[in-house]
């Protein structure tokens, strides 16, 4: 009974640690970042950086699998983490509202990935871009590639809800009423396969990943429109924290282009990738030339991989067996004495593949890596009597052993310069050194350490601390065999998820306790029960606190929304003010730069407004301005934007509208104002100047041209529309 209970506690501890800290080990850059005193003080005040993502299912960009965050952005940001010397804690929510609540209340330091827009920059700071995505459409193969899908009447389109491009799709679709939103990309594509929708619109990388990993046949990708629709995503930071923006930008800019390219090759597919699809003829030709590949392992790394009676066993052996059964080549073991010997053998050409290795900055320049199939935290093994090491950076000068050649070696030296590090060839060698008091502890990954310590062969020792580092393990091949790494990615995804999980679970959660120290077991159980009680009580207090915090947040959010609205609203007419119009013009010009659509403006002036004030009084004059604004607002399109430009002048911004159509709208509005009496002021009129955005795509000249046209309308007797037409070059 005690054995089962202790085993359960140990396994739950494994799951908890691996879930909470599943991130990727990445090398720091050789050049140290120079932080300002303020930035360094901010870093010193933090124990970790909390990043939150709105989606946990955005493969291959960022997603959660087995309680661990994975994907291109995760590995990229963890390199940034190591560059700035601050560990990352990830979290995600299932709704935008919850994510914004956490962001506004300061419960998370930043959101990612967030598409940058002019409007969002009013509410948050953004880092330099970390991702560029292109919008495409997934359609059945029977639909011609050159057809404009969005122009097809009654076409049923599907998108994932709460995405930036949802509104973009609605603007371009022939009938936005036929636009359906889904919670996940998987649901979206399933709806397409079942015939509930005719086409899917999403980021190209995501759709390619879905097509390949799910082995979807009978569909292809076509452009969203004739112009490329690209979105840049970054990390969003609260306006109150410009130091974090500067720190993250420095960490991002330090990553060499070749490292980013390697990560993109690892995670993003292109049309020639064979992930989760039959092996292509080109790949078969490559494999036929190989015939046999020599590989190396760590011969002393239980339970992950080791040699037993000259035979390769462990987790990596089972995984290699699955891969071998799906490829027409043979894998031959090149035996070595220890891990460092395996690395040297790879350099000497005695083997071309490592079955279990971590991608580091140095290795990415020398090797190609498959996707990682296992993540594990890095821990410190100490004697039981030693106090727990919560933060290795604060323990002063200590002597710690490590396994020579492991990926974390260089990183530990940079992250923890005060530690005296001594290399050993194996776990057993490091443990013997600890027994002889030559070192104060040794560094290993959690799975290997817990396996040995739980075996009962190492009484009096425990996992006595954790470093803010993790290992992400995959298969590495020499640069000459780069195509093989992509083929292995294909094979990984051909192996059913349950089989992959079974292989990992077999070696990472197997019961390895041979003997039980009952006294130690009772202590462990007692501590576990106390921890559980503390967690229950803490959760109760946290719920009470969160309820109060939520109420306060709602009140604050409402106040902030009211303030934000006031900042862009004219207090008299209740339409947009000058700041609102400036923001809209900037956004529409940005769209014009991207899509080359027409853009026109109407500058409107209430005729003889001074006489209205002089004759009827300022109160009546105010009512005239209100009535004009209401009539204008009620008779423009939803896509048009109306605001008070100043005094008795109004401005209407008309996207996707050329000069002639803008003039038609102007005449319609002029007639509406002039045909009906104003409250207490009788019949009044307006004059309108119309202008179009020129090739210079600058707002000031466009407004100036509209103003010149307005002057012409007033000079010719008022109550009329004038158009500024540019002379052809």
C-alpha positions as CSV (number, residue, x, y, z in Angstrom):
1,X,0.0,0.0,0.0
2,X,2.8,2.4,1.0
3,X,4.7,1.5,-2.2
4,X,1.7,2.2,-4.4
5,X,0.9,5.5,-2.6
6,X,4.5,6.7,-2.8
7,X,4.8,5.7,-6.5
8,X,1.6,7.6,-7.2
9,X,2.9,10.7,-5.5
10,X,6.2,10.5,-7.4
11,X,4.4,10.1,-10.7
12,X,2.0,13.0,-9.9
13,X,5.1,15.0,-9.1
14,X,6.6,14.1,-12.5
15,X,3.5,15.1,-14.3
16,X,3.3,18.4,-12.3
17,X,6.9,19.4,-13.0
18,X,6.8,18.4,-16.6
19,X,3.5,20.2,-17.2
20,X,4.4,23.4,-15.3
21,X,7.9,23.8,-16.8
22,X,7.7,22.3,-20.2
23,X,9.8,24.6,-22.4
24,X,12.8,24.3,-24.7
25,X,16.4,24.4,-23.9
26,X,18.2,26.9,-26.1
27,X,21.7,28.3,-26.1
28,X,22.3,31.9,-25.2
29,X,24.2,34.0,-27.7
30,X,27.9,34.5,-27.2
31,X,27.6,38.3,-27.3
32,X,26.1,39.5,-24.0
33,X,23.3,41.9,-24.2
34,X,24.0,45.3,-22.7
35,X,21.1,46.4,-20.5
36,X,20.6,49.8,-19.0
37,X,20.7,50.2,-15.2
38,X,16.9,50.5,-15.2
39,X,16.4,47.4,-17.4
40,X,18.9,45.3,-15.2
41,X,17.1,46.4,-12.1
42,X,13.8,45.3,-13.5
43,X,15.2,41.9,-14.5
44,X,16.7,41.5,-11.0
45,X,13.3,42.2,-9.5
46,X,11.7,39.3,-11.4
47,X,12.0,35.6,-10.8
48,X,10.2,34.7,-14.1
49,X,8.4,36.2,-17.0
50,X,4.8,35.3,-17.4
51,X,3.6,35.1,-21.0
52,X,0.0,34.3,-21.9
53,X,-1.5,33.1,-25.2
54,X,-5.1,33.4,-26.2
55,X,-5.0,30.0,-28.0
56,X,-3.6,26.7,-26.9
57,X,-4.3,25.0,-30.2
58,X,-2.5,27.2,-32.8
59,X,-0.2,24.5,-34.3
60,X,2.5,24.8,-35.4
61,X,2.9,28.3,-34.1
62,X,2.1,27.7,-30.4
63,X,0.1,24.9,-28.9
64,X,-0.3,22.7,-25.8
65,X,0.4,19.0,-26.0
66,X,0.5,16.7,-23.0
67,X,0.5,19.7,-20.7
68,X,3.5,21.2,-22.4
69,X,3.7,24.3,-24.6
70,X,5.3,23.6,-28.0
71,X,5.7,25.3,-31.4
72,X,7.8,27.8,-33.3
73,X,7.1,30.7,-31.0
74,X,7.8,28.7,-27.8
75,X,11.3,27.7,-29.0
76,X,12.0,31.2,-30.3
77,X,10.9,32.9,-27.1
78,X,12.9,30.4,-25.0
79,X,16.0,31.5,-26.8
80,X,15.0,35.1,-25.9
81,X,14.5,33.9,-22.3
82,X,18.1,32.6,-22.2
83,X,19.4,35.7,-23.9
84,X,17.9,38.0,-21.2
85,X,18.5,35.6,-18.3
86,X,14.9,35.2,-17.2
87,X,12.9,32.0,-17.2
88,X,9.5,31.9,-19.0
89,X,6.2,30.6,-17.5
90,X,3.5,30.1,-20.1
91,X,-0.3,30.0,-19.7
92,X,-3.3,30.1,-22.0
93,X,-7.0,30.9,-21.9
94,X,-9.9,29.8,-24.1
95,X,-11.3,33.3,-24.7
96,X,-10.1,36.7,-25.6
97,X,-12.0,38.3,-22.7
98,X,-10.2,36.2,-20.2
99,X,-6.8,36.9,-21.8
100,X,-7.5,40.7,-21.7
101,X,-8.7,40.5,-18.1
102,X,-5.4,38.8,-17.1
103,X,-3.4,41.3,-19.2
104,X,-5.2,44.4,-17.8
105,X,-5.1,43.2,-14.2
106,X,-1.3,42.5,-14.4
107,X,-1.6,38.8,-13.8
108,X,0.5,38.2,-16.9
109,X,3.4,40.2,-18.2
110,X,2.5,40.0,-21.9
111,X,0.3,38.4,-24.5
112,X,1.5,36.5,-27.6
113,X,1.3,36.2,-30.5
114,X,-0.7,39.4,-31.2
115,X,-1.2,40.9,-34.6
116,X,0.0,44.5,-34.6
117,X,-2.5,47.1,-35.8
118,X,-2.6,50.9,-35.4
119,X,-5.6,50.7,-33.2
120,X,-4.0,48.2,-30.8
121,X,-0.9,50.4,-30.5
122,X,-3.1,52.9,-28.7
123,X,-3.7,50.3,-25.9
124,X,-0.5,48.3,-25.7
125,X,3.2,48.3,-26.6
126,X,4.6,45.8,-29.1
127,X,8.0,44.1,-29.6
128,X,9.5,43.8,-33.0
129,X,7.7,41.2,-35.1
130,X,8.3,37.6,-34.2
131,X,6.1,36.0,-36.9
132,X,4.8,36.8,-40.3
133,X,1.8,34.9,-41.7
134,X,0.0,35.0,-45.0
135,X,-3.8,34.6,-45.3
136,X,-4.9,31.9,-47.8
137,X,-8.1,29.9,-48.7
138,X,-8.4,26.1,-48.5
139,X,-10.8,24.8,-51.2
140,X,-11.7,21.5,-52.8
141,X,-9.3,20.5,-55.6
142,X,-12.2,20.7,-58.1
143,X,-12.3,24.4,-57.6
144,X,-9.9,26.1,-60.1
145,X,-6.9,27.7,-58.5
146,X,-7.4,31.0,-60.4
147,X,-11.0,31.7,-59.3
148,X,-11.8,34.5,-56.9
149,X,-13.5,32.5,-54.2
150,X,-14.6,35.6,-52.2
151,X,-16.6,36.9,-55.2
152,X,-18.7,33.8,-55.6
153,X,-22.3,34.5,-54.7
154,X,-23.6,32.6,-51.6
155,X,-20.2,30.9,-51.0
156,X,-20.1,29.6,-47.5
157,X,-16.9,30.6,-45.7
158,X,-15.4,29.5,-42.4
159,X,-12.9,31.1,-40.1
160,X,-11.7,30.7,-36.6
161,X,-13.4,33.2,-34.3
162,X,-11.6,35.8,-32.3
163,X,-9.0,36.3,-35.0
164,X,-7.7,39.5,-36.5
165,X,-8.5,38.4,-40.1
166,X,-12.2,37.6,-39.3
167,X,-13.2,41.2,-39.9
168,X,-10.9,41.3,-42.9
169,X,-12.7,38.3,-44.5
170,X,-16.1,40.0,-43.8
171,X,-15.0,43.1,-45.7
172,X,-13.9,41.2,-48.8
173,X,-16.6,38.5,-48.9
174,X,-19.4,38.9,-51.4
175,X,-21.9,38.0,-48.7
176,X,-20.6,38.3,-45.1
177,X,-23.9,36.7,-43.9
178,X,-22.5,33.4,-45.1
179,X,-19.4,33.6,-42.9
180,X,-19.3,31.1,-40.1
181,X,-16.8,31.0,-37.2
182,X,-15.5,28.0,-35.3
183,X,-13.5,27.6,-32.1
184,X,-10.6,25.6,-33.5
185,X,-8.9,25.0,-36.8
186,X,-9.6,21.3,-36.4
187,X,-13.3,22.0,-36.2
188,X,-13.1,24.4,-39.1
189,X,-11.5,21.8,-41.5
190,X,-13.9,19.1,-40.3
191,X,-16.8,21.4,-41.2
192,X,-15.3,21.7,-44.7
193,X,-14.9,18.0,-45.1
194,X,-18.6,17.4,-44.0
195,X,-19.8,20.0,-46.5
196,X,-21.1,22.5,-43.9
197,X,-18.9,25.2,-45.6
198,X,-17.4,25.6,-49.0
199,X,-14.0,27.1,-48.1
200,X,-11.7,27.7,-45.1
201,X,-9.7,30.9,-44.5
202,X,-6.7,30.9,-42.2
203,X,-3.0,31.4,-42.0
204,X,-1.1,29.5,-44.6
205,X,1.3,27.8,-42.1
206,X,-1.6,26.6,-40.0
207,X,-3.6,25.1,-42.9
208,X,-0.5,23.4,-44.4
209,X,0.2,21.9,-41.0
210,X,-3.4,20.7,-40.7
211,X,-3.4,19.2,-44.2
212,X,-0.1,17.4,-43.7
213,X,-0.5,16.2,-40.1
214,X,-4.1,14.9,-40.7
215,X,-3.2,13.5,-44.1
216,X,-6.1,15.4,-45.7
217,X,-6.6,14.7,-49.4
218,X,-8.7,16.4,-52.1
219,X,-8.0,20.1,-51.1
220,X,-5.5,22.8,-52.0
221,X,-4.7,26.3,-51.0
222,X,-5.4,29.4,-53.1
223,X,-4.5,33.1,-52.5
224,X,-6.9,35.1,-50.3
225,X,-7.0,37.9,-53.0
226,X,-4.8,39.0,-55.8
227,X,-2.7,40.9,-53.2
228,X,-0.7,39.1,-50.5
229,X,-2.4,39.5,-47.1
230,X,0.4,39.3,-44.6
231,X,0.1,39.8,-40.8
232,X,2.9,40.5,-38.4
233,X,2.6,39.2,-34.9
234,X,4.6,40.3,-31.9
235,X,4.5,40.3,-28.1
236,X,2.0,42.7,-26.6
237,X,3.1,44.5,-23.4
238,X,1.1,46.8,-21.1
239,X,1.7,50.5,-21.7
240,X,2.9,50.8,-18.1
241,X,5.9,48.6,-18.8
242,X,8.1,50.1,-21.5
243,X,11.2,48.5,-19.9
244,X,10.0,45.0,-20.7
245,X,9.4,46.1,-24.3
246,X,13.0,47.3,-24.6
247,X,14.4,44.2,-22.9
248,X,12.4,41.8,-25.1
249,X,13.4,43.7,-28.2
250,X,17.1,43.3,-27.3
251,X,16.6,39.6,-26.7
252,X,14.8,39.1,-30.0
253,X,17.3,41.1,-32.1
254,X,20.2,39.0,-30.7
255,X,19.0,35.8,-32.4
256,X,21.0,35.2,-35.5
257,X,19.1,34.8,-38.8
258,X,20.4,31.3,-39.4
259,X,19.0,30.2,-36.0
260,X,15.5,31.7,-36.9
261,X,15.8,30.0,-40.3
262,X,16.5,26.7,-38.7
263,X,13.5,27.0,-36.4
264,X,11.3,27.9,-39.3
265,X,12.6,24.9,-41.2
266,X,11.8,22.8,-38.2
267,X,8.3,24.0,-37.6
268,X,6.9,25.4,-40.8
269,X,6.0,23.3,-43.8
270,X,6.1,24.1,-47.5
271,X,4.6,22.4,-50.5
272,X,7.5,20.0,-50.7
273,X,7.3,18.8,-47.1
274,X,6.1,15.3,-46.5
275,X,4.9,15.5,-43.0
276,X,2.1,13.0,-42.2
277,X,2.0,12.0,-45.9
278,X,3.4,9.1,-47.9
279,X,7.1,9.4,-48.6
280,X,7.6,11.3,-51.8
281,X,9.6,9.9,-54.8
282,X,12.3,12.5,-54.2
283,X,12.7,11.3,-50.6
284,X,12.7,7.6,-51.7
285,X,15.5,8.4,-54.1
286,X,17.4,10.1,-51.2
287,X,16.8,7.1,-48.9
288,X,17.9,4.6,-51.6
289,X,21.2,6.4,-51.8
290,X,21.6,6.1,-48.0
291,X,20.7,2.5,-47.6
292,X,22.3,2.5,-44.1
293,X,22.8,5.2,-41.4
294,X,25.1,4.8,-38.4
295,X,23.8,6.3,-35.2
296,X,25.1,7.0,-31.7
297,X,23.5,7.2,-28.3
298,X,24.4,8.0,-24.8
299,X,25.3,4.6,-23.5
300,X,24.7,5.5,-19.8
301,X,21.5,7.5,-19.7
302,X,18.8,5.3,-18.2
303,X,15.8,5.3,-18.7
304,X,16.1,7.3,-21.9
305,X,18.8,5.3,-23.7
306,X,21.6,3.0,-22.7
307,X,23.6,0.0,-23.7
308,X,22.7,-3.3,-22.1
309,X,24.8,-6.3,-23.1
310,X,25.9,-4.4,-26.2
311,X,22.2,-3.7,-27.2
312,X,20.5,-0.3,-27.5
313,X,17.6,-0.1,-25.1
314,X,15.3,2.5,-23.6
315,X,12.9,5.1,-24.8
316,X,15.0,6.1,-27.8
317,X,15.4,2.5,-28.8
318,X,11.6,1.9,-28.9
319,X,11.1,5.1,-30.9
320,X,13.9,4.2,-33.4
321,X,12.2,0.8,-33.9
322,X,8.9,2.6,-34.9
323,X,10.8,4.8,-37.3
324,X,12.8,1.8,-38.7
325,X,9.6,-0.1,-39.5
326,X,8.4,2.8,-41.7
327,X,11.6,3.5,-43.7
328,X,13.4,1.4,-46.4
329,X,16.8,1.9,-44.8
330,X,18.7,0.3,-41.9
331,X,20.0,2.0,-38.8
332,X,23.2,0.7,-37.4
333,X,24.5,1.4,-33.9
334,X,28.0,2.7,-33.5
335,X,28.9,1.9,-29.9
336,X,30.7,4.4,-27.7
337,X,31.8,4.6,-24.1
338,X,30.0,7.8,-23.0
339,X,28.1,10.8,-24.4
340,X,31.1,13.0,-25.1
341,X,32.6,10.1,-27.1
342,X,29.3,10.0,-29.2
343,X,29.6,13.6,-30.0
344,X,33.2,13.2,-31.1
345,X,32.2,10.1,-33.2
346,X,29.6,12.3,-35.0
347,X,32.3,14.9,-35.8
348,X,34.6,12.2,-37.0
349,X,31.9,10.8,-39.3
350,X,31.7,7.4,-37.5
351,X,28.0,8.1,-37.0
352,X,25.6,10.5,-38.7
353,X,22.7,10.6,-36.3
354,X,22.0,11.1,-32.6
355,X,18.7,9.5,-31.4
356,X,18.2,11.8,-28.4
357,X,19.8,15.3,-28.5
358,X,18.9,18.9,-27.7
359,X,19.0,21.7,-30.3
360,X,21.4,24.4,-29.1
361,X,22.7,27.5,-30.9
362,X,26.0,25.8,-31.6
363,X,24.4,22.5,-32.7
364,X,21.9,24.2,-35.0
365,X,24.9,25.4,-37.1
366,X,26.3,21.8,-37.3
367,X,23.3,19.6,-37.3
368,X,19.6,19.4,-38.4
369,X,17.0,18.5,-35.8
370,X,13.6,16.7,-36.0
371,X,10.7,18.1,-34.0
372,X,11.2,17.4,-30.3
373,X,9.4,14.4,-28.8
374,X,10.2,14.9,-25.1
375,X,10.7,17.8,-22.8
376,X,12.1,17.6,-19.3
377,X,13.3,20.1,-16.6
378,X,16.9,20.4,-15.4
379,X,17.3,19.7,-11.7
380,X,20.0,19.4,-9.1
381,X,20.6,16.3,-7.1
382,X,21.9,16.8,-3.5
383,X,22.1,15.0,-0.2
384,X,18.8,14.8,1.7
385,X,20.1,16.9,4.6
386,X,20.9,19.8,2.4
387,X,18.3,22.7,2.1
388,X,16.2,22.9,-1.0
389,X,17.7,25.2,-3.7
390,X,14.9,27.4,-4.9
391,X,17.1,29.7,-6.9
392,X,20.6,28.5,-7.9
393,X,21.6,32.1,-8.7
394,X,21.4,33.0,-5.0
395,X,23.3,30.2,-3.3
396,X,26.8,31.7,-3.7
397,X,29.9,29.7,-4.6
398,X,29.0,26.0,-4.8
399,X,30.6,23.0,-6.5
400,X,28.3,21.1,-8.9
401,X,29.0,18.3,-11.3
402,X,27.5,17.9,-14.7
403,X,27.7,15.4,-17.6
404,X,30.2,16.5,-20.1
405,X,28.9,17.4,-23.5
406,X,25.3,17.8,-22.4
407,X,23.4,20.7,-24.1
408,X,23.0,22.7,-20.9
409,X,26.7,22.8,-20.1
410,X,27.5,26.2,-21.7
411,X,24.2,27.7,-20.7
412,X,24.7,26.9,-17.0
413,X,28.1,28.5,-17.1
414,X,26.7,31.7,-18.4
415,X,23.5,31.8,-16.4
416,X,25.1,30.8,-13.1
417,X,28.7,32.2,-13.2
418,X,29.2,31.7,-9.4
419,X,28.8,27.9,-9.6
420,X,32.0,25.9,-9.7
421,X,31.3,23.3,-12.3
422,X,33.1,20.0,-12.7
423,X,32.5,17.6,-15.7
424,X,31.9,13.9,-15.4
425,X,31.4,11.2,-18.0
426,X,28.2,9.7,-16.6
427,X,25.4,10.0,-13.9
428,X,27.2,7.3,-11.8
429,X,30.5,9.1,-11.9
430,X,28.8,12.4,-10.8
431,X,27.0,10.5,-8.0
432,X,30.1,8.9,-6.7
433,X,31.8,12.3,-6.6
434,X,28.8,13.6,-4.5
435,X,29.2,10.6,-2.1
436,X,32.9,11.5,-1.7
437,X,31.9,15.2,-0.9
438,X,33.9,16.4,-3.9
439,X,30.9,18.4,-5.1
440,X,27.8,19.8,-3.4
441,X,25.4,18.3,-6.0
442,X,25.2,17.5,-9.7
443,X,23.0,18.6,-12.6
444,X,20.8,16.3,-14.6
445,X,17.4,16.2,-16.2
446,X,14.4,15.4,-14.1
447,X,13.5,12.1,-15.8
448,X,16.9,10.5,-15.4
449,X,17.4,11.8,-11.9
450,X,14.0,10.6,-10.6
451,X,14.5,7.2,-12.3
452,X,17.8,6.6,-10.4
453,X,16.8,8.1,-7.1
454,X,13.5,6.2,-7.0
455,X,15.2,2.9,-7.7
456,X,16.2,2.6,-4.1
457,X,19.9,2.3,-5.1
458,X,20.7,5.9,-3.9
459,X,19.4,6.3,-0.3
460,X,20.0,9.6,1.3
461,X,19.9,11.6,-1.8
462,X,17.1,13.6,-3.5
463,X,16.2,16.2,-6.1
464,X,17.3,19.2,-4.1
465,X,16.7,22.0,-6.6
466,X,15.7,23.1,-10.0
467,X,17.4,25.3,-12.6
468,X,15.4,27.7,-14.8
469,X,16.3,25.5,-17.8
470,X,14.7,22.7,-19.7
471,X,15.7,20.1,-22.2
472,X,13.8,19.5,-25.5
473,X,14.9,16.2,-27.0
474,X,14.7,15.2,-30.7
475,X,16.7,13.4,-33.3
476,X,19.8,15.1,-34.8
477,X,21.5,14.4,-38.1
478,X,24.5,15.8,-39.8
479,X,23.9,18.7,-42.2
480,X,24.6,16.4,-45.1
481,X,21.5,14.4,-44.1
482,X,19.2,17.3,-43.5
483,X,16.5,15.8,-45.8
484,X,16.4,12.8,-43.4
485,X,15.3,15.1,-40.5
486,X,12.3,16.2,-42.5
487,X,11.5,12.6,-43.4
488,X,11.7,11.7,-39.7
489,X,9.2,14.5,-39.0
490,X,6.9,12.9,-41.5
491,X,7.3,9.5,-39.7
492,X,6.7,11.0,-36.3
493,X,3.3,12.2,-37.5
494,X,2.5,8.9,-39.1
495,X,2.9,7.2,-35.7
496,X,-0.5,7.5,-34.0
497,X,-0.5,9.9,-31.0
498,X,-1.5,7.1,-28.6
499,X,1.5,5.0,-29.7
500,X,3.9,7.9,-29.3
501,X,2.5,8.7,-25.8
502,X,2.7,5.0,-24.9
503,X,6.4,4.9,-25.8
504,X,7.1,7.9,-23.7
505,X,5.0,6.8,-20.8
506,X,6.5,3.3,-20.7
507,X,9.9,4.8,-19.8
508,X,9.1,8.0,-17.9
509,X,6.3,6.7,-15.6
510,X,7.3,3.1,-15.2
511,X,7.4,1.9,-11.6
512,X,11.0,1.5,-10.7
513,X,10.9,1.4,-6.9
514,X,12.6,-1.8,-5.8
515,X,12.8,-1.2,-2.0
516,X,10.9,1.2,0.2
517,X,12.2,3.0,3.2
518,X,9.0,3.1,5.2
519,X,10.2,5.9,7.5
520,X,11.1,8.0,4.4
521,X,7.8,7.0,2.7
522,X,5.8,8.2,5.7
523,X,7.7,11.5,5.7
524,X,7.0,11.9,2.0
525,X,3.3,11.1,2.4
526,X,3.0,13.5,5.3
527,X,4.6,16.3,3.4
528,X,2.4,15.6,0.4
529,X,-0.7,15.7,2.6
530,X,0.4,19.0,4.1
531,X,1.1,20.4,0.6
532,X,-2.3,19.3,-0.6
533,X,-4.0,20.9,2.4
534,X,-2.1,24.1,1.8
535,X,-3.1,24.1,-1.9
536,X,-6.8,23.6,-1.0
537,X,-6.7,26.4,1.5
538,X,-4.8,28.6,-0.9
539,X,-7.2,27.9,-3.7
540,X,-10.1,28.9,-1.4
541,X,-8.5,32.2,-0.5
542,X,-7.5,32.7,-4.1
543,X,-11.1,32.2,-5.3
544,X,-12.3,34.7,-2.8
545,X,-9.6,37.2,-3.8
546,X,-10.3,36.6,-7.5
547,X,-14.0,37.3,-7.0
548,X,-13.3,40.6,-5.4
549,X,-10.6,41.3,-8.0
550,X,-13.0,40.5,-10.8
551,X,-15.6,42.9,-9.5
552,X,-13.0,45.6,-9.2
553,X,-11.7,44.8,-12.7
554,X,-15.2,45.1,-14.2
555,X,-15.7,48.5,-12.6
556,X,-12.2,49.6,-13.8
557,X,-12.8,48.1,-17.2
558,X,-16.0,50.0,-17.6
559,X,-14.3,53.2,-16.4
560,X,-11.4,52.7,-18.8
561,X,-13.8,52.0,-21.7
562,X,-15.7,55.2,-20.9
563,X,-12.5,57.2,-20.8
564,X,-11.3,55.6,-24.0
565,X,-14.5,56.5,-25.7
566,X,-14.5,60.0,-24.3
567,X,-11.0,60.5,-25.7
568,X,-12.2,59.9,-29.3
569,X,-15.7,61.4,-29.0
570,X,-16.8,65.0,-29.7
571,X,-18.7,66.0,-26.5
572,X,-21.4,68.1,-28.3
573,X,-22.4,66.0,-31.3
574,X,-21.4,62.5,-29.8
575,X,-19.6,61.6,-33.0
576,X,-15.9,61.0,-33.5
577,X,-13.5,63.9,-32.8
578,X,-10.3,65.0,-34.6
579,X,-8.2,62.3,-32.8
580,X,-10.7,59.7,-33.9
581,X,-10.5,60.9,-37.5
582,X,-6.7,61.0,-37.5
583,X,-6.6,57.4,-36.3
584,X,-9.0,56.2,-38.9
585,X,-7.2,58.0,-41.7
586,X,-3.9,56.4,-40.7
587,X,-5.5,52.9,-40.7
588,X,-7.2,53.4,-44.0
589,X,-4.0,54.7,-45.6
590,X,-2.2,51.6,-44.2
591,X,-4.9,49.4,-45.9
592,X,-4.4,51.4,-49.1
593,X,-0.7,50.7,-49.0
594,X,-1.4,47.0,-48.7
595,X,-4.3,46.6,-51.1
596,X,-4.2,49.7,-53.3
597,X,-7.9,50.4,-52.8
598,X,-9.4,53.8,-53.5
599,X,-9.8,56.2,-50.6
600,X,-11.8,59.5,-50.6
601,X,-12.8,62.2,-48.1
602,X,-15.7,64.6,-47.8
603,X,-14.9,67.9,-46.0
604,X,-18.2,69.5,-45.0
605,X,-19.0,73.0,-43.7
606,X,-22.3,74.3,-42.4
607,X,-23.1,77.4,-44.5
608,X,-23.4,80.8,-42.7
609,X,-23.0,79.2,-39.3
610,X,-21.8,82.5,-37.7
611,X,-25.1,84.1,-38.8
612,X,-27.0,81.2,-37.2
613,X,-25.3,81.9,-33.9
614,X,-25.8,85.7,-34.2
615,X,-29.5,85.4,-35.1
616,X,-30.7,82.5,-33.0
617,X,-28.0,82.2,-30.3
618,X,-25.3,79.7,-29.5
619,X,-27.6,77.2,-28.0
620,X,-29.6,76.9,-31.3
621,X,-26.3,76.8,-33.2
622,X,-25.3,73.8,-31.1
623,X,-28.6,72.1,-31.9
624,X,-27.9,72.7,-35.6
625,X,-24.5,71.0,-35.3
626,X,-26.2,68.0,-33.5
627,X,-28.9,67.7,-36.2
628,X,-26.4,67.9,-39.1
629,X,-24.2,65.2,-37.5
630,X,-27.2,62.9,-36.9
631,X,-28.4,63.3,-40.5
632,X,-24.9,62.6,-41.9
633,X,-24.4,59.6,-39.6
634,X,-27.8,58.1,-40.6
635,X,-27.1,58.3,-44.3
636,X,-23.5,56.9,-44.8
637,X,-22.3,53.4,-45.1
638,X,-21.2,51.3,-42.1
639,X,-17.7,51.3,-43.6
640,X,-17.5,55.1,-43.7
641,X,-16.3,57.1,-40.8
642,X,-17.8,60.5,-39.7
643,X,-16.3,62.9,-37.2
644,X,-16.2,66.6,-36.3
645,X,-13.2,68.2,-37.9
646,X,-13.5,71.4,-35.9
647,X,-16.0,74.2,-35.4
648,X,-18.8,73.8,-37.9
649,X,-16.7,71.4,-40.1
650,X,-17.2,67.7,-40.5
651,X,-15.1,65.0,-42.2
652,X,-16.3,61.7,-43.7
653,X,-13.7,59.1,-44.7
654,X,-14.9,56.7,-47.4
655,X,-12.7,53.6,-47.9
656,X,-12.8,51.7,-51.2
657,X,-14.5,54.7,-52.8
658,X,-13.2,56.6,-55.9
659,X,-13.7,60.3,-56.5
660,X,-16.9,60.0,-58.6
661,X,-18.7,57.8,-56.2
662,X,-17.6,60.0,-53.3
663,X,-19.1,62.9,-55.2
664,X,-22.4,61.0,-55.6
665,X,-22.5,60.5,-51.8
666,X,-21.7,64.1,-51.2
667,X,-24.6,65.3,-53.3
668,X,-27.0,62.9,-51.6
669,X,-25.9,64.2,-48.1
670,X,-26.2,67.9,-49.3
671,X,-29.8,67.3,-50.4
672,X,-30.7,65.5,-47.2
673,X,-29.5,68.5,-45.1
674,X,-31.2,71.1,-47.3
675,X,-34.6,69.4,-47.7
676,X,-35.8,69.6,-44.1
677,X,-35.9,72.4,-41.5
678,X,-33.6,72.4,-38.5
679,X,-35.0,72.8,-35.0
680,X,-35.7,76.5,-34.4
681,X,-33.3,77.5,-37.3
682,X,-35.4,76.7,-40.5
683,X,-33.8,75.4,-43.7
684,X,-30.0,75.3,-43.6
685,X,-27.4,74.1,-46.1
686,X,-23.9,72.7,-46.3
687,X,-21.0,72.9,-48.7
688,X,-18.8,69.9,-49.4
689,X,-15.3,69.5,-50.8
690,X,-14.4,66.1,-52.2
691,X,-10.8,64.7,-52.8
692,X,-9.2,61.4,-53.3
693,X,-5.9,59.9,-52.0
694,X,-3.1,60.5,-54.5
695,X,-0.1,58.4,-55.4
696,X,1.9,60.0,-52.6
697,X,-0.5,58.3,-50.2
698,X,-0.2,61.1,-47.6
699,X,-3.2,62.3,-45.6
700,X,-2.2,66.0,-45.3
701,X,-2.2,66.7,-49.1
702,X,-5.5,64.9,-49.5
703,X,-7.2,67.0,-46.7
704,X,-5.7,70.1,-48.2
705,X,-7.2,69.3,-51.6
706,X,-10.6,68.7,-50.0
707,X,-10.3,72.0,-48.3
708,X,-9.5,73.7,-51.6
709,X,-12.6,72.1,-53.2
710,X,-14.7,73.2,-50.2
711,X,-13.4,76.8,-50.7
712,X,-14.5,76.6,-54.3
713,X,-18.0,75.4,-53.3
714,X,-18.4,78.3,-50.9
715,X,-17.0,80.8,-53.3
716,X,-19.5,79.8,-56.0
717,X,-22.5,80.5,-53.7
718,X,-22.5,77.7,-51.1
719,X,-25.0,74.8,-50.8
720,X,-23.1,72.8,-53.4
721,X,-20.4,70.1,-53.9
722,X,-17.0,70.8,-55.5
723,X,-14.5,68.1,-56.6
724,X,-10.8,68.4,-56.6
725,X,-9.6,66.5,-59.7
726,X,-5.8,66.1,-60.2
727,X,-4.4,66.7,-63.6
728,X,-3.0,63.5,-65.2
729,X,0.7,63.3,-65.4
